[in-house]
């Protein structure tokens, strides 16, 4: 089999960091001017747009100008003095990176005088730089070295006997990169990258003249505001800032372009390799979602792929109290298939089902749902999107006709007003957050609706115009109050509504939100937000120009999640803020393939492409393609599967890449359901929390070991390319296909590309998608079909997918999860920058240096009432259960609200979340749990049981350990 057919043929290339002869983006940004300017550069005539820098024009003319401080991703700076040129009729030697072209200029880039200036400048740099090129980690991969050769420097006449910086102490505090100030040339590229690209402003140039140096905080990188995005490392032209992996293993020899497997931004990376060893992950400058930027997870936290905890051999056992038995793949498939067959014969077809993951590729999700529908013969397939973004699918489908965001990430650069609701972009979607912050620094206005003060509320050079600090569970009150202002103050764009929307539905909505009970004065009392703030924010959104809404799980993970999504769409339609750049309804998907997993038909009521299983034509299409009769009855959702397992009618589950024990609500309910099943099949990288209740374990492959595609939050389908041999012997889609074969249904795909070809043949919105086209275009935003052969960046431009947009009444209904004297506080949950989802990946990297445990944030008033001090252990009890966490006292949360993350399984965050869920989709109400907090000095009963049970299970998986003899 040609395992990496596409990646090797089209996207593997020799490594080159500097690539001096092929950079077209230096100097001033590309000009959009329609005015053309003609000039001469070294006797070559070139015509370029007005505003283009001489450096850019020179490179376009095929002339390379030496440079150090200029890069293709930063604004021109003009400090290194290597790129100086001569211009006939002008005095001096201007920097070509900061000097714009002009009509008729005659520019010389190579003259004896310029050569002398450049050599002299380079000599000054080298006079205070270690001459250790032969032993330097970046030897052969250093811009300073390249430029010394380019300007013809052959000797250094001065510098080493006098004062210098050669003994400056290294900063090794960051776990991923080293800062060696002895090699710093103070070009400011790292400082500018931190400011312009990342927007953190963690680095500065301190001192003046010879004493100037790069500084990160008061002491070191680890104790500064640095977020370890890697922008400074990527920008550095020397070995001053360098990955520790490069120091340890040397410069990479080749690279393969692939897509990050973390959040829904979907960053493109070049996996830079030595053989099959990843040396570093470098953000791809051609990445449509990230444009060469990254975060700490995608840039550095890939070591989990080779972690010692990886399970690489299949295992089976009769009971969860037995030791695991390592078996061959054929034995594992045979046993699993026999168990599914036995259970269905005994309990009926509906007794089995499957769960897919948003961490899986599109192709993997597709074959899992195909297996469940065509082989198991039922529609009992669901996905982890059930517990995060299922209300997005429902709400947007109802209002505008498509279960997806409307814009590209780049669209934010055209926004005048940015409305962030229930999302924390700097922690959950950091690369997009950097782009958003750039637009905010340019002057866009910012409205934030969040119970907690997220970083965007007040951070360097970014401050929210309005922070609507609403009480958890009152989102629909918020959206109705804002709509009330827009309607009653005449801010509706009725021309747009009449042309693009169902007028009757608008009238019904308009009349409803105009009622006095929906005014900010009334609903503001439930929210705890002053009416005037609500009115001012509503006016800004409606009248401030292009207004875009970005929302996250703080919108969807509520009992009225679907109502809120429809309310957001109502606002966008009423104000005409949809269907063009800079506006739109933009869900920020939490995991790398939430959008794709839903697109691929992983929910029980829909085939790929969001077509209902009861649709006769759709059923006939898939029956013809798959050669099996299919059910037209919607199957069981995850909560239904669990409830039926406890009741006794659901007996087997195939769980691919998803850890429902840690990620789903009411952990004890989940584990009770799994204990009642007779065959739990888990396919994953590690023996996760769900696998501790499994009878069959299929080892999975990491994103570095597979080919396929991910679809990000902006509907961008991006290629995942295999860079190393799977440690388990096969890719995940192959595991599912071979399992299907063992069940008597052949899936004879030879490559993931053939699966996508099948998807395209059966799904109208994917008709034009293929691996070949992805190789040509880099990425594609669906719909991609005959009408839009290269994809659709902005949706709903002329009309909505459903035809006319439809308004829905959004009646605020208070959650049944209310505070009581027994449970007087509200717990809400979220994520943190350094960790990802259930932490199975990031906990196995050096990211634990930033977040080694989940903590609970509590307001000083609530802490004082309970006699709780910083760092104390506290018991957090709800009506579902109890756990124990360490305390952080902070005013980021408001009185009456506490906050925690869920990245560490022993924390048991979901032991205390309840089974309340969204009325339409069963998405859990993770954001609202009534709790009490008390000071304690020991773990909860659940945590103590978990510790004992998990230690035994891990021991069972390691046949070499004496601990495997532990008995429960």
Secondary structure, 3 states (H helix, E strand, C coil): CCCCHHHHHHCEEECCCCCCCCCCCCCCCCCCCCCEEEEEECCEEEEEECCCEHHHHHHHCCCCCCCCCCCCCCCCCCCCCCCECEECCCCCCCECCCCECCCCCEEECCCHHHHHHHHHHHHHHHHCCCCCCCCCCCCCCCHHHHHHHHCCCCCCCCCCCCCCCCCCCCECCCCCEEECHHHCCCCCHHHHHHHHHHCCCCEEEECCHHHCEEEECCCCCCCCCCCCCCHHHHHCCCCCEEEHHHHHHCCCCEEEEEECCCCCCCCEEEEEEECCEEEEEEECCCCCCCCCCCCHHHHHCCHHHHCCCCCCCCEECCCCCCCCEECCHHHHHHHHHHHHHHHHHHHCHHHEEEEECCCCCHHHHHHHHHHHHHHHCCCCEEEHHHHCCHHHHHHHHHHCCCCCCCCCHHHHHHCCEEEEECCCHHHHCHHHHHHHHHHHHCCCEEEEECCCCCHHHEECCEECCEEECCCCCCHHHHHHHHHHHHHHCCCCCHHHHHHHECHHHHHHHHHHHCCHHHCHHHHHHHHCCCHHHHHHHHHHHHHCCCEEEEECHHHHCCCCHHHHHHHHHHHHHHCCCCCCCCCEEEECCCCCCHHHHHHCCCCCCEECCCEECCCHHHHHHHHHHHCCCCCCCCCCCHHHHHHHHHHCCCCEEEEECCCHHHHCCCHHHHHHHHHHCCEEEEEECCCCCHHHHCCEEEECCCHHHCCEEEECCCCEEEEECCCCCCCCCCCHHHHHHHHHHHCCCCCCCCCHHHHHHHHHHHCHHHCCCCHHHHHHHCEEECCCCCCCCCCCCCCCCCCECCECECCCCCCCCCCCCCCCCCCCEEEEEECCCCCCCCCCCHHHCHHHHCCCCCEEEECHHHHHHCCCCCCCEEEEECCCCEEEEEEEECCCCCCCEEEEECCCHHHCHHHHCCCCECCCCCCECCCCEEEEEEECCCCCHHHHHHHHHHHHHHHHCCCCCHHHHCCC
